[in-house]
Amino acid sequence: MFTQEDIKRFKEELPAIGIRLIKERTGISRPTIYKFIDGKEIRLPIAEKIWLEGWIIIKEMKEKRAELKRHAEEVLNKEY
C-alpha cells in the first residue's frame, strides 16, 4: 500500500518529535513505528494508523511554524 517513495517522503517530513507523538497518540510501540519508517512490513491497520497520525502531526507542525513566522513578521514590522 505504501511505496518506498511514500515512506521516504513521510520520514523526511516528520519532525524530530514525530515518533514520540505518534507513540503517545496511538499507543503503538516505538519499535513498530521505526519498522514502518524503515520500510519493513507491519500489519496494515497499524501502518495506516502510523501514516494517518504522522501526517496529522506534520500538518500541525507546519501550521505552527507558519503561525510563528507570521507572529515574528508582525513583531519585526511593528513600529514602536
C-alpha positions, 0 to 999 in steps of 0.5 A, a space after each residue: 500500500 505504501 511505496 518506498 517513495 511514500 515512506 521516504 517522503 513521510 520520514 523526511 517530513 516528520 519532525 524530530 518529535 514525530 515518533 514520540 507523538 505518534 507513540 503517545 497518540 496511538 499507543 503503538 510501540 516505538 519499535 513498530 513505528 521505526 519498522 514502518 519508517 524503515 520500510 519493513 512490513 507491519 500489519 496494515 491497520 497499524 501502518 495506516 494508523 502510523 501514516 494517518 497520525 504522522 501526517 496529522 502531526 506534520 500538518 500541525 507542525 507546519 501550521 505552527 511554524 507558519 503561525 510563528 513566522 507570521 507572529 515574528 513578521 508582525 513583531 519585526 514590522 511593528 513600529 514602536 
